[in-house]
Amino acid sequence: MESSLYIHIPYCASKCIYCDFFSGGAKYADWSLLSNQLLSELSARYHELSSDISTIYLGGGTPSLIPADVLYTFISGLRSILGDALRNNAEFTIEVNPEDVITGLIDVWSEIGVNRVSVGIQSFDDNLLSLIGRKHSGQRALEALDAISRRFQNVSGDIIFGLPNQSFSQFKDDVELLIKSGVSHISCYSLMVEPGTALHQLIRQRKIAPVDEGLSEKMYQYLIERLHKAGFEHYEISNFARPGFRSRHNTGYWKGRQYLGIGPAAHSYDGLRTRRSNPWNLKGYLKHDFSTASFYEEEYLTDIELQEEMIMLSLRTKEGLDLDNFERRFGAFNKERVLKSAQKDLDGGKLILTDNRLQLSESGILTADNTISNLF
C-alpha cells in the first residue's frame, strides 16, 4: 500500500483572473508562522495515513515563493515527524512559477530532496500572459525551463487552452515550444470559468469574450495528436508523459489511494469513505492549536458517491474502469447497472469495452464529462 502527502501553500504574488484556488497576498505572508503551523498540523495528523508515504506534493498557491531558510527548516521538521514512514524513493514535487526560478533556489530545491518540478507556464505568448494576470514573459518561462532541466530530469510544464483571445496558431506555438524545451511531462487544461473569479466577472460584463467551444475542441484534438507524435503517452485526460514519467502523486488520486492534505483549504481522504477538508480560513489556520482540536471538517461518502467517484476518476485515465475491481467493491448488480448505462455510448463509439475494462475512445475523450456522467 502507498499513501501521499499534499502540502498547500496559500500565498501568491498576485491572483490570475481564472483562479479559484485558495491563495492570498504573499506580501503579507508570515512564512515562519505558516511553516510552524504546517508542522503542527502534520504532527497531529500524520497517523491518519496507514501506509508508507510514497509521494509528497508541495502545491498552492506558489511554493516557489517560500524563502530558502524557511524551506530548509520546514523540510527538516517534516522529515523528523515522518521518520521511516517516508520512503527513500518517494516522489517529491514542488510547483513553481517561472519568475521565481533562480539558480540559488534550484539548488535549494535539490538539496531538500525535491526530484520533480512542475512549472506553471500557461502560455508563452506575452499578450495572453498579461491578459490573464501572469507575471512572467514567454522568454522567462523558456529560461526557467532550461535552468530547471539542467538540475532535474523530471520536469513538468503546465499550459492552458481555450484562453480568452487565444488563437489556434498561438496554442500550436505553445505546444511546440513546450515540446522543444525537453520537459518529461505536460499537463494541459481547458480553461474553466469558475464563478466568483475575476474572469467570470469580466465575461458577465462582456469585457472579455469566452473562446468558442469548437475552437477549444480543435486545440485539444491537436494537442493529443501532436504529443503522441512527440512520444508522449496520453495517460489521463489532461496529462501526458514521456515513458517512465507519469505523475505518481496524481496517479494516487485517480486510483483512490489515501492521502493527507495539510494547510488551509487542503483536502484528505482515508482511501475508504472518509473525506476531511480544512476550511478556507487562513487567519484561523495560523492561530489554531492543533494539539487540542482538529481544524478540518469531515464527511462520509455513501456507496453511490463511492461508485460515481471510482467511475469518474478511472475513466479519466488511459487504463479506464476495471469492472472486475468495481464488482469486487460494489457487487455484480452495480457492475451490470454500469454496463447497461454504458451501452448507448458503447454503440456510439464513445466507450470501448476490452478485457472487462471500460475506457473512453478518442471521440469519447472529447466529450468526457457527458460520457462519464451517463454512467452515474
WOGI-V651122 format. One record per pair of residues at least 24 apart in sequence whose ideal C-beta (glycine too) atoms are under 7 Angstrom apart, sorted by the first residue. I is the first residue (numbers start at 1). J is the second residue. D is the distance in Angstrom with one decimal. If there is no record, write none. Layout:
<<I | J | D> <I | J | D>>
This chain:
<<1 | 51 | 3.6> <2 | 51 | 5.9> <2 | 52 | 6.7> <2 | 54 | 4.1> <2 | 252 | 6.6> <2 | 257 | 5.9> <3 | 49 | 4.3> <3 | 51 | 4.8> <3 | 52 | 6.9> <3 | 53 | 5.5> <3 | 54 | 6.9> <3 | 257 | 6.4> <3 | 258 | 4.8> <3 | 259 | 6.2> <4 | 53 | 6.6> <4 | 54 | 6.7> <4 | 55 | 4.4> <4 | 57 | 6.9> <4 | 249 | 5.6> <4 | 252 | 4.7> <4 | 257 | 6.7> <4 | 259 | 4.0> <5 | 53 | 5.3> <5 | 56 | 4.9> <5 | 260 | 5.4> <6 | 57 | 4.9> <6 | 59 | 6.4> <6 | 259 | 6.0> <6 | 261 | 4.2> <6 | 266 | 6.1> <7 | 38 | 6.4> <7 | 57 | 7.0> <7 | 58 | 5.1> <7 | 262 | 5.7> <7 | 263 | 5.8> <8 | 59 | 6.2> <8 | 60 | 6.1> <8 | 61 | 6.4> <8 | 261 | 6.5> <8 | 263 | 3.2> <8 | 264 | 6.5> <8 | 265 | 6.0> <8 | 266 | 4.2> <9 | 58 | 6.7> <9 | 59 | 7.0> <9 | 60 | 3.8> <9 | 61 | 4.0> <9 | 62 | 6.6> <9 | 63 | 4.5> <9 | 66 | 6.6> <9 | 263 | 6.7> <10 | 60 | 6.6> <10 | 61 | 5.1> <10 | 263 | 6.4> <10 | 264 | 5.1> <10 | 265 | 6.9> <10 | 282 | 5.5> <11 | 61 | 5.5> <11 | 62 | 6.3> <11 | 65 | 5.9> <12 | 61 | 5.8> <12 | 62 | 4.8> <13 | 62 | 6.6> <13 | 65 | 6.6> <13 | 135 | 6.2> <14 | 133 | 6.1> <14 | 135 | 6.3> <15 | 133 | 6.7> <16 | 132 | 5.4> <16 | 133 | 4.5> <16 | 134 | 6.3> <17 | 132 | 5.4> <17 | 133 | 4.9> <17 | 197 | 6.5> <17 | 198 | 4.0> <17 | 199 | 4.3> <17 | 202 | 6.8> <18 | 132 | 6.2> <18 | 191 | 6.1> <18 | 197 | 5.8> <18 | 199 | 4.5> <19 | 197 | 6.5> <20 | 194 | 4.0> <20 | 196 | 6.2> <20 | 197 | 5.2> <22 | 264 | 6.1> <22 | 265 | 3.6> <22 | 280 | 4.8> <23 | 60 | 6.2> <23 | 61 | 4.5> <24 | 282 | 5.7> <26 | 65 | 5.2> <31 | 66 | 6.3> <31 | 67 | 5.6> <31 | 70 | 4.5> <32 | 70 | 6.0> <33 | 286 | 5.7> <34 | 286 | 6.8> <35 | 70 | 5.2> <35 | 73 | 6.2> <35 | 74 | 4.3> <37 | 285 | 6.2> <37 | 286 | 5.7> <38 | 74 | 6.7> <38 | 262 | 5.6> <38 | 263 | 5.9> <39 | 74 | 6.7> <39 | 77 | 4.5> <39 | 78 | 6.8> <39 | 81 | 6.7> <40 | 290 | 4.5> <41 | 262 | 4.7> <41 | 290 | 4.9> <41 | 295 | 6.9> <42 | 78 | 6.5> <42 | 81 | 5.5> <42 | 262 | 5.3> <43 | 81 | 5.2> <44 | 290 | 4.2> <44 | 291 | 6.3> <45 | 260 | 6.2> <45 | 262 | 6.8> <46 | 81 | 6.0> <46 | 82 | 6.2> <46 | 85 | 7.0> <46 | 260 | 6.8> <48 | 260 | 5.6> <48 | 268 | 6.8> <48 | 270 | 6.7> <49 | 258 | 6.2> <49 | 260 | 5.4> <50 | 258 | 6.8> <52 | 85 | 5.7> <52 | 87 | 5.1> <53 | 82 | 6.3> <53 | 85 | 5.7> <53 | 86 | 4.9> <53 | 87 | 6.4> <53 | 90 | 6.1> <54 | 87 | 5.2> <54 | 90 | 5.5> <54 | 91 | 6.9> <54 | 248 | 6.7> <55 | 90 | 6.0> <55 | 91 | 4.5> <55 | 248 | 5.1> <55 | 249 | 3.9> <55 | 252 | 6.2> <56 | 90 | 6.0> <56 | 92 | 4.7> <57 | 93 | 4.8> <57 | 249 | 4.7> <58 | 93 | 6.7> <58 | 94 | 4.5> <58 | 95 | 6.7> <59 | 95 | 4.9> <60 | 95 | 6.1> <62 | 97 | 5.5> <63 | 94 | 5.3> <63 | 95 | 5.4> <63 | 96 | 6.9> <64 | 94 | 7.0> <64 | 96 | 3.7> <64 | 97 | 5.6> <64 | 100 | 3.8> <64 | 105 | 6.8> <65 | 100 | 6.2> <68 | 105 | 6.7> <68 | 108 | 4.7> <71 | 108 | 6.1> <71 | 112 | 6.2> <72 | 112 | 6.5> <75 | 112 | 4.3> <75 | 113 | 6.8> <91 | 115 | 6.5> <91 | 116 | 5.7> <91 | 248 | 4.4> <91 | 249 | 6.0> <92 | 116 | 6.5> <93 | 118 | 5.7> <93 | 249 | 5.9> <95 | 120 | 6.4> <97 | 136 | 6.6> <98 | 136 | 4.0> <98 | 140 | 5.0> <98 | 141 | 4.3> <98 | 144 | 3.9> <99 | 135 | 4.9> <99 | 136 | 4.3> <99 | 140 | 6.1> <101 | 144 | 3.8> <101 | 147 | 5.8> <101 | 148 | 6.3> <103 | 147 | 6.6> <106 | 147 | 6.2> <106 | 148 | 6.2> <106 | 151 | 5.2> <110 | 151 | 5.5> <115 | 152 | 6.9> <115 | 154 | 6.1> <116 | 154 | 4.2> <117 | 148 | 5.2> <117 | 152 | 5.2> <117 | 155 | 5.3> <118 | 156 | 4.4> <118 | 158 | 6.5> <119 | 144 | 6.3> <119 | 145 | 6.1> <119 | 148 | 6.7> <119 | 155 | 6.8> <119 | 156 | 6.8> <119 | 157 | 5.2> <119 | 158 | 6.7> <120 | 158 | 5.0> <121 | 157 | 5.3> <121 | 158 | 5.8> <121 | 159 | 5.5> <122 | 158 | 6.6> <122 | 159 | 5.9> <122 | 160 | 4.9> <123 | 159 | 6.3> <123 | 160 | 6.7> <123 | 163 | 6.5> <123 | 174 | 5.4> <124 | 173 | 6.7> <124 | 174 | 5.3> <124 | 177 | 5.0> <125 | 170 | 5.1> <125 | 174 | 7.0> <128 | 163 | 5.5> <128 | 165 | 6.8> <128 | 166 | 5.9> <128 | 170 | 6.7> <131 | 164 | 6.3> <131 | 165 | 6.4> <132 | 163 | 6.3> <142 | 177 | 6.8> <142 | 181 | 6.5> <145 | 181 | 4.4> <145 | 183 | 6.6> <149 | 182 | 5.5> <153 | 184 | 6.8> <154 | 184 | 5.6> <154 | 245 | 6.0> <155 | 183 | 4.9> <155 | 184 | 5.8> <156 | 183 | 6.3> <156 | 185 | 3.7> <156 | 186 | 6.8> <156 | 187 | 6.1> <157 | 181 | 6.7> <157 | 183 | 4.5> <157 | 186 | 5.6> <158 | 187 | 4.7> <159 | 188 | 5.2> <160 | 189 | 5.4> <160 | 191 | 5.4> <161 | 188 | 6.3> <161 | 190 | 6.0> <161 | 216 | 6.2> <161 | 219 | 4.1> <161 | 220 | 6.3> <161 | 223 | 6.8> <162 | 190 | 5.1> <162 | 191 | 4.1> <162 | 211 | 4.6> <162 | 216 | 4.0> <162 | 219 | 6.7> <163 | 191 | 5.6> <163 | 211 | 6.7> <164 | 208 | 4.6> <164 | 209 | 6.7> <164 | 210 | 6.7> <164 | 211 | 6.5> <166 | 211 | 6.0> <168 | 215 | 6.4> <168 | 218 | 6.1> <168 | 219 | 6.3> <171 | 219 | 4.7> <172 | 222 | 6.6> <175 | 223 | 6.1> <175 | 226 | 5.6> <179 | 230 | 4.9> <184 | 241 | 6.8> <184 | 242 | 4.8> <184 | 245 | 4.0> <185 | 241 | 4.7> <185 | 245 | 5.0> <185 | 247 | 6.6> <186 | 227 | 6.6> <186 | 232 | 6.4> <186 | 240 | 4.6> <187 | 238 | 5.8> <187 | 239 | 5.3> <188 | 223 | 5.6> <188 | 238 | 6.0> <189 | 238 | 5.2> <190 | 216 | 6.0> <190 | 220 | 6.7> <217 | 366 | 5.8> <220 | 366 | 6.8> <221 | 366 | 6.9> <234 | 318 | 6.5> <235 | 317 | 6.5> <235 | 318 | 4.6> <236 | 316 | 5.5> <236 | 317 | 5.1> <236 | 318 | 6.9> <237 | 316 | 4.8> <237 | 365 | 6.3> <237 | 368 | 5.7> <254 | 313 | 4.8> <254 | 316 | 6.2> <254 | 317 | 5.3> <256 | 310 | 6.3> <256 | 313 | 6.5> <273 | 300 | 5.5> <273 | 301 | 4.4> <273 | 306 | 6.1> <274 | 298 | 6.6> <274 | 300 | 5.8> <275 | 299 | 5.0> <275 | 301 | 6.6> <303 | 330 | 6.8> <307 | 334 | 6.2> <308 | 376 | 5.0> <311 | 338 | 6.8> <311 | 372 | 6.5> <311 | 375 | 5.2> <311 | 376 | 7.0> <312 | 372 | 5.4> <315 | 358 | 7.0> <315 | 360 | 5.8> <315 | 372 | 5.1> <319 | 357 | 6.8> <320 | 357 | 4.7> <320 | 358 | 5.3> <320 | 359 | 3.3> <320 | 360 | 7.0> <321 | 357 | 6.5> <321 | 358 | 4.3> <322 | 357 | 5.7> <323 | 356 | 4.6> <323 | 357 | 6.6> <323 | 358 | 6.2> <324 | 356 | 5.5> <338 | 375 | 5.6> <341 | 374 | 6.1> <341 | 375 | 4.9> <342 | 375 | 5.9> <345 | 371 | 5.4> <345 | 374 | 6.0>>
